[in-house]
Amino acid sequence: MSTLVLHDVPDELTAALQASAERNHRSKEKEALHLLAASVGAAPVDWNEFFDRPRRQFPKDYADEIRKAGR
């Protein structure tokens, strides 16, 4: 997972993001991720499930992959 840092975002865009997040009942962070995924044509992701799922509940094969990578 990568960290996305936004800076120098005009107030109008920040306000639009906040309004969109409120309409869709998401946090600004989840709304930004949803818009980013949609803009690059990624498959829809249930961000509520993603954020609410504890890390220890990732599928076993994914957890094994992380362990093998030494993370």
PDB file of N, CA, C and O in Angstrom:
ATOM      1  N   MET A   1       0.848  -1.162   0.000  1.00  0.00           N
ATOM      2  CA  MET A   1       0.000   0.000   0.000  1.00  0.00           C
ATOM      3  C   MET A   1       0.897   1.229   0.000  1.00  0.00           C
ATOM      4  O   MET A   1       1.963   1.235   0.615  1.00  0.00           O
ATOM      5  N   SER A   2       0.460   2.248  -0.684  1.00  0.00           N
ATOM      6  CA  SER A   2       1.225   3.476  -0.775  1.00  0.00           C
ATOM      7  C   SER A   2       0.533   4.577   0.000  1.00  0.00           C
ATOM      8  O   SER A   2      -0.663   4.509   0.281  1.00  0.00           O
ATOM      9  N   THR A   3       1.307   5.589   0.339  1.00  0.00           N
ATOM     10  CA  THR A   3       0.763   6.768   0.989  1.00  0.00           C
ATOM     11  C   THR A   3       0.566   7.838  -0.059  1.00  0.00           C
ATOM     12  O   THR A   3       1.483   8.140  -0.823  1.00  0.00           O
ATOM     13  N   LEU A   4      -0.600   8.405  -0.102  1.00  0.00           N
ATOM     14  CA  LEU A   4      -0.923   9.462  -1.046  1.00  0.00           C
ATOM     15  C   LEU A   4      -1.026  10.759  -0.266  1.00  0.00           C
ATOM     16  O   LEU A   4      -1.837  10.878   0.652  1.00  0.00           O
ATOM     17  N   VAL A   5      -0.211  11.719  -0.629  1.00  0.00           N
ATOM     18  CA  VAL A   5      -0.221  13.016   0.041  1.00  0.00           C
ATOM     19  C   VAL A   5      -0.623  14.067  -0.978  1.00  0.00           C
ATOM     20  O   VAL A   5       0.002  14.201  -2.030  1.00  0.00           O
ATOM     21  N   LEU A   6      -1.651  14.794  -0.662  1.00  0.00           N
ATOM     22  CA  LEU A   6      -2.113  15.866  -1.537  1.00  0.00           C
ATOM     23  C   LEU A   6      -1.790  17.199  -0.889  1.00  0.00           C
ATOM     24  O   LEU A   6      -2.032  17.411   0.299  1.00  0.00           O
ATOM     25  N   HIS A   7      -1.246  18.076  -1.686  1.00  0.00           N
ATOM     26  CA  HIS A   7      -1.001  19.421  -1.181  1.00  0.00           C
ATOM     27  C   HIS A   7      -1.322  20.393  -2.301  1.00  0.00           C
ATOM     28  O   HIS A   7      -1.423  20.000  -3.464  1.00  0.00           O
ATOM     29  N   ASP A   8      -1.478  21.624  -1.962  1.00  0.00           N
ATOM     30  CA  ASP A   8      -1.824  22.675  -2.920  1.00  0.00           C
ATOM     31  C   ASP A   8      -3.130  22.369  -3.648  1.00  0.00           C
ATOM     32  O   ASP A   8      -3.281  22.694  -4.826  1.00  0.00           O
ATOM     33  N   VAL A   9      -4.066  21.746  -2.947  1.00  0.00           N
ATOM     34  CA  VAL A   9      -5.375  21.477  -3.516  1.00  0.00           C
ATOM     35  C   VAL A   9      -6.233  22.713  -3.274  1.00  0.00           C
ATOM     36  O   VAL A   9      -6.401  23.145  -2.134  1.00  0.00           O
ATOM     37  N   PRO A  10      -6.776  23.282  -4.353  1.00  0.00           N
ATOM     38  CA  PRO A  10      -7.598  24.482  -4.184  1.00  0.00           C
ATOM     39  C   PRO A  10      -8.783  24.229  -3.244  1.00  0.00           C
ATOM     40  O   PRO A  10      -9.311  23.119  -3.174  1.00  0.00           O
ATOM     41  N   ASP A  11      -9.180  25.260  -2.537  1.00  0.00           N
ATOM     42  CA  ASP A  11     -10.289  25.141  -1.587  1.00  0.00           C
ATOM     43  C   ASP A  11     -11.567  24.646  -2.256  1.00  0.00           C
ATOM     44  O   ASP A  11     -12.345  23.913  -1.645  1.00  0.00           O
ATOM     45  N   GLU A  12     -11.790  25.052  -3.529  1.00  0.00           N
ATOM     46  CA  GLU A  12     -13.019  24.627  -4.222  1.00  0.00           C
ATOM     47  C   GLU A  12     -13.037  23.103  -4.384  1.00  0.00           C
ATOM     48  O   GLU A  12     -14.082  22.473  -4.222  1.00  0.00           O
ATOM     49  N   LEU A  13     -11.875  22.511  -4.705  1.00  0.00           N
ATOM     50  CA  LEU A  13     -11.813  21.059  -4.869  1.00  0.00           C
ATOM     51  C   LEU A  13     -11.957  20.345  -3.533  1.00  0.00           C
ATOM     52  O   LEU A  13     -12.588  19.292  -3.452  1.00  0.00           O
ATOM     53  N   THR A  14     -11.379  20.910  -2.501  1.00  0.00           N
ATOM     54  CA  THR A  14     -11.515  20.318  -1.170  1.00  0.00           C
ATOM     55  C   THR A  14     -12.976  20.345  -0.738  1.00  0.00           C
ATOM     56  O   THR A  14     -13.482  19.374  -0.175  1.00  0.00           O
ATOM     57  N   ALA A  15     -13.648  21.456  -1.004  1.00  0.00           N
ATOM     58  CA  ALA A  15     -15.068  21.573  -0.659  1.00  0.00           C
ATOM     59  C   ALA A  15     -15.904  20.594  -1.484  1.00  0.00           C
ATOM     60  O   ALA A  15     -16.843  19.991  -0.965  1.00  0.00           O
ATOM     61  N   ALA A  16     -15.568  20.435  -2.757  1.00  0.00           N
ATOM     62  CA  ALA A  16     -16.299  19.492  -3.611  1.00  0.00           C
ATOM     63  C   ALA A  16     -16.097  18.059  -3.133  1.00  0.00           C
ATOM     64  O   ALA A  16     -17.035  17.261  -3.139  1.00  0.00           O
ATOM     65  N   LEU A  17     -14.872  17.729  -2.718  1.00  0.00           N
ATOM     66  CA  LEU A  17     -14.595  16.390  -2.195  1.00  0.00           C
ATOM     67  C   LEU A  17     -15.399  16.146  -0.918  1.00  0.00           C
ATOM     68  O   LEU A  17     -15.976  15.074  -0.739  1.00  0.00           O
ATOM     69  N   GLN A  18     -15.433  17.131  -0.044  1.00  0.00           N
ATOM     70  CA  GLN A  18     -16.188  17.001   1.202  1.00  0.00           C
ATOM     71  C   GLN A  18     -17.676  16.815   0.913  1.00  0.00           C
ATOM     72  O   GLN A  18     -18.326  15.976   1.536  1.00  0.00           O
ATOM     73  N   ALA A  19     -18.215  17.587  -0.022  1.00  0.00           N
ATOM     74  CA  ALA A  19     -19.636  17.479  -0.372  1.00  0.00           C
ATOM     75  C   ALA A  19     -19.946  16.105  -0.967  1.00  0.00           C
ATOM     76  O   ALA A  19     -20.967  15.496  -0.645  1.00  0.00           O
ATOM     77  N   SER A  20     -19.061  15.626  -1.835  1.00  0.00           N
ATOM     78  CA  SER A  20     -19.248  14.309  -2.442  1.00  0.00           C
ATOM     79  C   SER A  20     -19.196  13.217  -1.382  1.00  0.00           C
ATOM     80  O   SER A  20     -19.991  12.278  -1.410  1.00  0.00           O
ATOM     81  N   ALA A  21     -18.264  13.342  -0.453  1.00  0.00           N
ATOM     82  CA  ALA A  21     -18.138  12.359   0.623  1.00  0.00           C
ATOM     83  C   ALA A  21     -19.400  12.326   1.473  1.00  0.00           C
ATOM     84  O   ALA A  21     -19.878  11.253   1.841  1.00  0.00           O
ATOM     85  N   GLU A  22     -19.938  13.498   1.785  1.00  0.00           N
ATOM     86  CA  GLU A  22     -21.158  13.549   2.596  1.00  0.00           C
ATOM     87  C   GLU A  22     -22.341  12.936   1.852  1.00  0.00           C
ATOM     88  O   GLU A  22     -23.142  12.217   2.449  1.00  0.00           O
ATOM     89  N   ARG A  23     -22.457  13.216   0.551  1.00  0.00           N
ATOM     90  CA  ARG A  23     -23.553  12.644  -0.246  1.00  0.00           C
ATOM     91  C   ARG A  23     -23.481  11.122  -0.281  1.00  0.00           C
ATOM     92  O   ARG A  23     -24.507  10.442  -0.268  1.00  0.00           O
ATOM     93  N   ASN A  24     -22.252  10.591  -0.327  1.00  0.00           N
ATOM     94  CA  ASN A  24     -22.055   9.145  -0.431  1.00  0.00           C
ATOM     95  C   ASN A  24     -21.832   8.472   0.917  1.00  0.00           C
ATOM     96  O   ASN A  24     -21.541   7.277   0.976  1.00  0.00           O
ATOM     97  N   HIS A  25     -21.967   9.235   1.998  1.00  0.00           N
ATOM     98  CA  HIS A  25     -21.816   8.709   3.364  1.00  0.00           C
ATOM     99  C   HIS A  25     -20.454   8.044   3.560  1.00  0.00           C
ATOM    100  O   HIS A  25     -20.356   6.942   4.099  1.00  0.00           O
ATOM    101  N   ARG A  26     -19.401   8.739   3.110  1.00  0.00           N
ATOM    102  CA  ARG A  26     -18.024   8.253   3.282  1.00  0.00           C
ATOM    103  C   ARG A  26     -17.192   9.348   3.931  1.00  0.00           C
ATOM    104  O   ARG A  26     -17.590  10.512   3.958  1.00  0.00           O
ATOM    105  N   SER A  27     -16.039   8.967   4.449  1.00  0.00           N
ATOM    106  CA  SER A  27     -15.086   9.963   4.907  1.00  0.00           C
ATOM    107  C   SER A  27     -14.417  10.572   3.671  1.00  0.00           C
ATOM    108  O   SER A  27     -14.498  10.015   2.576  1.00  0.00           O
ATOM    109  N   LYS A  28     -13.760  11.711   3.854  1.00  0.00           N
ATOM    110  CA  LYS A  28     -13.057  12.318   2.715  1.00  0.00           C
ATOM    111  C   LYS A  28     -11.983  11.375   2.189  1.00  0.00           C
ATOM    112  O   LYS A  28     -11.751  11.315   0.981  1.00  0.00           O
ATOM    113  N   GLU A  29     -11.327  10.638   3.081  1.00  0.00           N
ATOM    114  CA  GLU A  29     -10.270   9.724   2.659  1.00  0.00           C
ATOM    115  C   GLU A  29     -10.835   8.603   1.790  1.00  0.00           C
ATOM    116  O   GLU A  29     -10.279   8.277   0.741  1.00  0.00           O
ATOM    117  N   LYS A  30     -11.949   8.016   2.239  1.00  0.00           N
ATOM    118  CA  LYS A  30     -12.561   6.931   1.466  1.00  0.00           C
ATOM    119  C   LYS A  30     -13.076   7.453   0.127  1.00  0.00           C
ATOM    120  O   LYS A  30     -12.982   6.764  -0.889  1.00  0.00           O
ATOM    121  N   GLU A  31     -13.618   8.662   0.127  1.00  0.00           N
ATOM    122  CA  GLU A  31     -14.125   9.246  -1.116  1.00  0.00           C
ATOM    123  C   GLU A  31     -12.976   9.496  -2.093  1.00  0.00           C
ATOM    124  O   GLU A  31     -13.113   9.241  -3.289  1.00  0.00           O
ATOM    125  N   ALA A  32     -11.849   9.992  -1.593  1.00  0.00           N
ATOM    126  CA  ALA A  32     -10.687  10.240  -2.456  1.00  0.00           C
ATOM    127  C   ALA A  32     -10.187   8.923  -3.057  1.00  0.00           C
ATOM    128  O   ALA A  32      -9.845   8.880  -4.239  1.00  0.00           O
ATOM    129  N   LEU A  33     -10.141   7.859  -2.266  1.00  0.00           N
ATOM    130  CA  LEU A  33      -9.717   6.552  -2.777  1.00  0.00           C
ATOM    131  C   LEU A  33     -10.696   6.029  -3.822  1.00  0.00           C
ATOM    132  O   LEU A  33     -10.286   5.466  -4.836  1.00  0.00           O
ATOM    133  N   HIS A  34     -11.983   6.216  -3.573  1.00  0.00           N
ATOM    134  CA  HIS A  34     -13.003   5.773  -4.520  1.00  0.00           C
ATOM    135  C   HIS A  34     -12.846   6.521  -5.849  1.00  0.00           C
ATOM    136  O   HIS A  34     -12.899   5.906  -6.914  1.00  0.00           O
ATOM    137  N   LEU A  35     -12.656   7.819  -5.793  1.00  0.00           N
ATOM    138  CA  LEU A  35     -12.495   8.619  -7.012  1.00  0.00           C
ATOM    139  C   LEU A  35     -11.205   8.260  -7.743  1.00  0.00           C
ATOM    140  O   LEU A  35     -11.184   8.201  -8.972  1.00  0.00           O
ATOM    141  N   LEU A  36     -10.143   8.023  -7.003  1.00  0.00           N
ATOM    142  CA  LEU A  36      -8.880   7.631  -7.626  1.00  0.00           C
ATOM    143  C   LEU A  36      -9.030   6.294  -8.337  1.00  0.00           C
ATOM    144  O   LEU A  36      -8.585   6.144  -9.475  1.00  0.00           O
ATOM    145  N   ALA A  37      -9.650   5.327  -7.681  1.00  0.00           N
ATOM    146  CA  ALA A  37      -9.851   4.013  -8.300  1.00  0.00           C
ATOM    147  C   ALA A  37     -10.711   4.132  -9.552  1.00  0.00           C
ATOM    148  O   ALA A  37     -10.424   3.497 -10.567  1.00  0.00           O
ATOM    149  N   ALA A  38     -11.755   4.935  -9.484  1.00  0.00           N
ATOM    150  CA  ALA A  38     -12.628   5.116 -10.646  1.00  0.00           C
ATOM    151  C   ALA A  38     -11.890   5.809 -11.789  1.00  0.00           C
ATOM    152  O   ALA A  38     -12.131   5.499 -12.956  1.00  0.00           O
ATOM    153  N   SER A  39     -11.005   6.733 -11.470  1.00  0.00           N
ATOM    154  CA  SER A  39     -10.317   7.489 -12.519  1.00  0.00           C
ATOM    155  C   SER A  39      -9.299   6.646 -13.279  1.00  0.00           C
ATOM    156  O   SER A  39      -8.991   6.942 -14.433  1.00  0.00           O
ATOM    157  N   VAL A  40      -8.780   5.612 -12.652  1.00  0.00           N
ATOM    158  CA  VAL A  40      -7.806   4.757 -13.340  1.00  0.00           C
ATOM    159  C   VAL A  40      -8.444   3.470 -13.848  1.00  0.00           C
ATOM    160  O   VAL A  40      -7.754   2.585 -14.354  1.00  0.00           O
ATOM    161  N   GLY A  41      -9.758   3.371 -13.710  1.00  0.00           N
ATOM    162  CA  GLY A  41     -10.472   2.216 -14.230  1.00  0.00           C
ATOM    163  C   GLY A  41     -10.309   0.960 -13.408  1.00  0.00           C
ATOM    164  O   GLY A  41     -10.465  -0.148 -13.922  1.00  0.00           O
ATOM    165  N   ALA A  42      -9.997   1.121 -12.142  1.00  0.00           N
ATOM    166  CA  ALA A  42      -9.843  -0.043 -11.266  1.00  0.00           C
ATOM    167  C   ALA A  42     -11.212  -0.653 -10.970  1.00  0.00           C
ATOM    168  O   ALA A  42     -12.238   0.023 -11.050  1.00  0.00           O
ATOM    169  N   ALA A  43     -11.209  -1.915 -10.635  1.00  0.00           N
ATOM    170  CA  ALA A  43     -12.450  -2.593 -10.268  1.00  0.00           C
ATOM    171  C   ALA A  43     -13.006  -1.937  -9.012  1.00  0.00           C
ATOM    172  O   ALA A  43     -12.241  -1.505  -8.150  1.00  0.00           O
ATOM    173  N   PRO A  44     -14.320  -1.857  -8.901  1.00  0.00           N
ATOM    174  CA  PRO A  44     -14.917  -1.264  -7.699  1.00  0.00           C
ATOM    175  C   PRO A  44     -14.457  -2.001  -6.440  1.00  0.00           C
ATOM    176  O   PRO A  44     -14.350  -3.227  -6.422  1.00  0.00           O
ATOM    177  N   VAL A  45     -14.192  -1.235  -5.407  1.00  0.00           N
ATOM    178  CA  VAL A  45     -13.729  -1.797  -4.144  1.00  0.00           C
ATOM    179  C   VAL A  45     -14.695  -1.362  -3.058  1.00  0.00           C
ATOM    180  O   VAL A  45     -15.112  -0.204  -3.022  1.00  0.00           O
ATOM    181  N   ASP A  46     -15.048  -2.268  -2.187  1.00  0.00           N
ATOM    182  CA  ASP A  46     -15.876  -1.907  -1.045  1.00  0.00           C
ATOM    183  C   ASP A  46     -14.936  -1.348   0.023  1.00  0.00           C
ATOM    184  O   ASP A  46     -14.395  -2.093   0.840  1.00  0.00           O
ATOM    185  N   TRP A  47     -14.753  -0.040   0.005  1.00  0.00           N
ATOM    186  CA  TRP A  47     -13.781   0.590   0.914  1.00  0.00           C
ATOM    187  C   TRP A  47     -14.188   0.429   2.363  1.00  0.00           C
ATOM    188  O   TRP A  47     -13.327   0.373   3.241  1.00  0.00           O
ATOM    189  N   ASN A  48     -15.499   0.352   2.638  1.00  0.00           N
ATOM    190  CA  ASN A  48     -15.920   0.132   4.026  1.00  0.00           C
ATOM    191  C   ASN A  48     -15.386  -1.199   4.525  1.00  0.00           C
ATOM    192  O   ASN A  48     -14.877  -1.291   5.642  1.00  0.00           O
ATOM    193  N   GLU A  49     -15.501  -2.235   3.694  1.00  0.00           N
ATOM    194  CA  GLU A  49     -14.982  -3.544   4.073  1.00  0.00           C
ATOM    195  C   GLU A  49     -13.464  -3.486   4.226  1.00  0.00           C
ATOM    196  O   GLU A  49     -12.906  -4.055   5.164  1.00  0.00           O
ATOM    197  N   PHE A  50     -12.801  -2.796   3.299  1.00  0.00           N
ATOM    198  CA  PHE A  50     -11.345  -2.709   3.330  1.00  0.00           C
ATOM    199  C   PHE A  50     -10.854  -2.046   4.606  1.00  0.00           C
ATOM    200  O   PHE A  50      -9.939  -2.553   5.256  1.00  0.00           O
ATOM    201  N   PHE A  51     -11.456  -0.912   4.974  1.00  0.00           N
ATOM    202  CA  PHE A  51     -10.983  -0.180   6.144  1.00  0.00           C
ATOM    203  C   PHE A  51     -11.413  -0.817   7.455  1.00  0.00           C
ATOM    204  O   PHE A  51     -10.716  -0.698   8.462  1.00  0.00           O
ATOM    205  N   ASP A  52     -12.566  -1.499   7.449  1.00  0.00           N
ATOM    206  CA  ASP A  52     -13.068  -2.082   8.688  1.00  0.00           C
ATOM    207  C   ASP A  52     -12.444  -3.425   9.014  1.00  0.00           C
ATOM    208  O   ASP A  52     -12.529  -3.887  10.151  1.00  0.00           O
ATOM    209  N   ARG A  53     -11.811  -4.065   8.021  1.00  0.00           N
ATOM    210  CA  ARG A  53     -11.247  -5.400   8.224  1.00  0.00           C
ATOM    211  C   ARG A  53      -9.888  -5.287   8.930  1.00  0.00           C
ATOM    212  O   ARG A  53      -8.985  -4.622   8.421  1.00  0.00           O
ATOM    213  N   PRO A  54      -9.738  -5.918  10.075  1.00  0.00           N
ATOM    214  CA  PRO A  54      -8.426  -5.900  10.728  1.00  0.00           C
ATOM    215  C   PRO A  54      -7.373  -6.561   9.838  1.00  0.00           C
ATOM    216  O   PRO A  54      -7.688  -7.485   9.088  1.00  0.00           O
ATOM    217  N   ARG A  55      -6.151  -6.102   9.917  1.00  0.00           N
ATOM    218  CA  ARG A  55      -5.083  -6.637   9.075  1.00  0.00           C
ATOM    219  C   ARG A  55      -4.907  -8.143   9.254  1.00  0.00           C
ATOM    220  O   ARG A  55      -4.553  -8.839   8.302  1.00  0.00           O
ATOM    221  N   ARG A  56      -5.146  -8.645  10.439  1.00  0.00           N
ATOM    222  CA  ARG A  56      -4.928 -10.074  10.676  1.00  0.00           C
ATOM    223  C   ARG A  56      -5.954 -10.938   9.946  1.00  0.00           C
ATOM    224  O   ARG A  56      -5.820 -12.162   9.920  1.00  0.00           O
ATOM    225  N   GLN A  57      -6.975 -10.320   9.354  1.00  0.00           N
ATOM    226  CA  GLN A  57      -7.991 -11.097   8.656  1.00  0.00           C
ATOM    227  C   GLN A  57      -7.788 -11.123   7.145  1.00  0.00           C
ATOM    228  O   GLN A  57      -8.678 -11.569   6.420  1.00  0.00           O
ATOM    229  N   PHE A  58      -6.641 -10.656   6.649  1.00  0.00           N
ATOM    230  CA  PHE A  58      -6.374 -10.777   5.223  1.00  0.00           C
ATOM    231  C   PHE A  58      -6.319 -12.258   4.866  1.00  0.00           C
ATOM    232  O   PHE A  58      -5.986 -13.085   5.714  1.00  0.00           O
ATOM    233  N   PRO A  59      -6.636 -12.595   3.644  1.00  0.00           N
ATOM    234  CA  PRO A  59      -6.573 -14.008   3.235  1.00  0.00           C
ATOM    235  C   PRO A  59      -5.199 -14.606   3.548  1.00  0.00           C
ATOM    236  O   PRO A  59      -4.184 -13.917   3.456  1.00  0.00           O
ATOM    237  N   LYS A  60      -5.171 -15.853   3.906  1.00  0.00           N
ATOM    238  CA  LYS A  60      -3.944 -16.515   4.338  1.00  0.00           C
ATOM    239  C   LYS A  60      -2.844 -16.419   3.290  1.00  0.00           C
ATOM    240  O   LYS A  60      -1.688 -16.175   3.634  1.00  0.00           O
ATOM    241  N   ASP A  61      -3.185 -16.608   2.017  1.00  0.00           N
ATOM    242  CA  ASP A  61      -2.135 -16.566   0.999  1.00  0.00           C
ATOM    243  C   ASP A  61      -1.496 -15.184   0.933  1.00  0.00           C
ATOM    244  O   ASP A  61      -0.300 -15.074   0.663  1.00  0.00           O
ATOM    245  N   TYR A  62      -2.274 -14.125   1.174  1.00  0.00           N
ATOM    246  CA  TYR A  62      -1.724 -12.772   1.172  1.00  0.00           C
ATOM    247  C   TYR A  62      -0.821 -12.571   2.385  1.00  0.00           C
ATOM    248  O   TYR A  62       0.253 -11.979   2.273  1.00  0.00           O
ATOM    249  N   ALA A  63      -1.257 -13.064   3.546  1.00  0.00           N
ATOM    250  CA  ALA A  63      -0.451 -12.945   4.760  1.00  0.00           C
ATOM    251  C   ALA A  63       0.869 -13.692   4.587  1.00  0.00           C
ATOM    252  O   ALA A  63       1.917 -13.198   5.004  1.00  0.00           O
ATOM    253  N   ASP A  64       0.829 -14.890   3.971  1.00  0.00           N
ATOM    254  CA  ASP A  64       2.051 -15.657   3.731  1.00  0.00           C
ATOM    255  C   ASP A  64       2.985 -14.905   2.788  1.00  0.00           C
ATOM    256  O   ASP A  64       4.204 -14.919   2.961  1.00  0.00           O
ATOM    257  N   GLU A  65       2.399 -14.249   1.791  1.00  0.00           N
ATOM    258  CA  GLU A  65       3.200 -13.487   0.842  1.00  0.00           C
ATOM    259  C   GLU A  65       3.930 -12.345   1.540  1.00  0.00           C
ATOM    260  O   GLU A  65       5.091 -12.072   1.239  1.00  0.00           O
ATOM    261  N   ILE A  66       3.254 -11.683   2.468  1.00  0.00           N
ATOM    262  CA  ILE A  66       3.877 -10.589   3.223  1.00  0.00           C
ATOM    263  C   ILE A  66       5.004 -11.138   4.084  1.00  0.00           C
ATOM    264  O   ILE A  66       6.089 -10.557   4.137  1.00  0.00           O
ATOM    265  N   ARG A  67       4.747 -12.270   4.766  1.00  0.00           N
ATOM    266  CA  ARG A  67       5.775 -12.866   5.613  1.00  0.00           C
ATOM    267  C   ARG A  67       7.007 -13.240   4.796  1.00  0.00           C
ATOM    268  O   ARG A  67       8.135 -13.010   5.230  1.00  0.00           O
ATOM    269  N   LYS A  68       6.792 -13.814   3.621  1.00  0.00           N
ATOM    270  CA  LYS A  68       7.912 -14.215   2.768  1.00  0.00           C
ATOM    271  C   LYS A  68       8.712 -13.005   2.303  1.00  0.00           C
ATOM    272  O   LYS A  68       9.924 -13.097   2.107  1.00  0.00           O
ATOM    273  N   ALA A  69       8.043 -11.878   2.127  1.00  0.00           N
ATOM    274  CA  ALA A  69       8.725 -10.663   1.682  1.00  0.00           C
ATOM    275  C   ALA A  69       9.468  -9.999   2.839  1.00  0.00           C
ATOM    276  O   ALA A  69      10.236  -9.062   2.621  1.00  0.00           O
ATOM    277  N   GLY A  70       9.246 -10.476   4.075  1.00  0.00           N
ATOM    278  CA  GLY A  70       9.948  -9.936   5.230  1.00  0.00           C
ATOM    279  C   GLY A  70       9.362  -8.652   5.747  1.00  0.00           C
ATOM    280  O   GLY A  70      10.063  -7.846   6.359  1.00  0.00           O
ATOM    281  N   ARG A  71       8.087  -8.451   5.511  1.00  0.00           N
ATOM    282  CA  ARG A  71       7.439  -7.209   5.987  1.00  0.00           C
ATOM    283  C   ARG A  71       6.712  -7.462   7.264  1.00  0.00           C
ATOM    284  O   ARG A  71       6.106  -6.547   7.821  1.00  0.00           O
TER     285      ARG A  71
END
